[in-house]
């Protein structure tokens, strides 16, 4: 089955929906999402959106905080653009119906998070992402120019030079998960908004959908990627055997939370001058160090010195979840551990979301836009999705950049058969995520990375053999994608012989001044190389 689209959006989080709502003003938009339209990392976001909305705050200060956190790799012009345009995009989101928390005076209740020098994070209690997703989905549902296909997972991008056409992306092959059929969706513009890849690690704050699908497909199609070695680990996820992937928001430390050892001793002062408000990479490494030093299973986030009524109201979702597991944050510290949280590298894009391949655009966490550099500043990610969704749609409306699909063949199953060995997928999935956590985690060494490289090479061979022999399904595709992402992270990490931002290696603990402003760029079939600015 072949369907022609004007704009094909892969993903239904804040970036994809923001693009769709703007692009639908001048064309038809088709969104494919592999589960429900609300199943995205956006929906899980707790903290908020960072934007300069307080008259006492300044754009320069927000820019400075972002650049300072980015470890010398943030692109200054991109940072200035996103932070300057961000407040207007946030106000538009509010006009769309998103409701954010307000103080007693009826003004936005701006909060503080780690790495920020001012209270500039707007939030909806501690379920900001859920409110943002609700508002965007409601608007998309009502728009006659937007069609959303749930339970549809992109298999691969259609790069037409493989079929004798020009080097460009003209849509995607998409698995209809209910029927098992793979549809051919050609498009004038294909917009990757598929989010991150937290599931490549054993412990993550991300939803199950975060398997790096967009990055893996772009890499296989031949697009440029950059800075895949920089994966942010959120310092504080709830440590409890039944809690699963539940995040304890950065905002708790912003409101005075103190990290303590099991004996009650506060420890962040010995790791950074900003103590508990240090950037996330510093806090995650500090917790990792404290746990390994003492052999403890977790550290503790102490909020007991704060007003109990305030905590239960401000962090109602977190309070309720902790209470479910017998932890009352008003009277006892919360046990926490780090978890893989945000992918700072990804598909290289310009300031409008264009990738290196004509016809392929990318927005949101799937990208390396230059905003985050070597480490993302808290709550800048939702802001990036809003700004880039808007800019990409405007650029497509303003220019003659839609591509023609030409002659694209239908999906061919060949001699593939249905699998009766799903144990292969589950075994490789578990093994990959575990060695990525142990060897390519918060603290790295060349020896660990080389071990990981050997493991991934063996797994890739098994996965390729399995993939080409069997009919595709979501589990198989997700395994294939996280394996590609894991390989990219390992290759990029091995190539960076320094410690910078989120990439910390015991073999090269210092910053290499010659790599200031230098990205690690990688394309299919070539080793990573350094590109300065």
Protein Blocks (a to p, Z undefined) as FASTA:
>chain_A
ZZddfbdcedjbfklmmmmmmmmmnpccddddfbdfklcfklmpmklccddfbfkbcfkl
mmmmmmmmnnopacfklmmmmmmmmmmmmmmmmmnopacdddfkopacddddehiabdfb
dcehjllmmmmmmmmmmmmmmpmkbccdehiacfbdcdfklnopacddebjddddfknop
acddddfbdcdfebpaklmpmbdcbdfklnolmmmmmmmnopacehklpccddfbdcddf
klmpadddfklmmnopacddfkopafklmmofnlmmpcfklmmmmmmmmmmmnopabdcd
dfklpcfklmmmmmmmlmmmmmmnopafklpccddddddfbdfbdcdddfkopafbehia
cehjlbcehlnmmaccehklmmmmmmmmmmmmmmmmmpccbccebjaddddekjaccdfb
lmlmmmmmmmmmmmmmmmmmmbccfklmmmmmmmmmmmmmmmmmmmmmpccdfklmmmmm
mmmmmmmmmmmmmmmgcdehjbccfklmbccfklgoiacdddehiacddddZZ
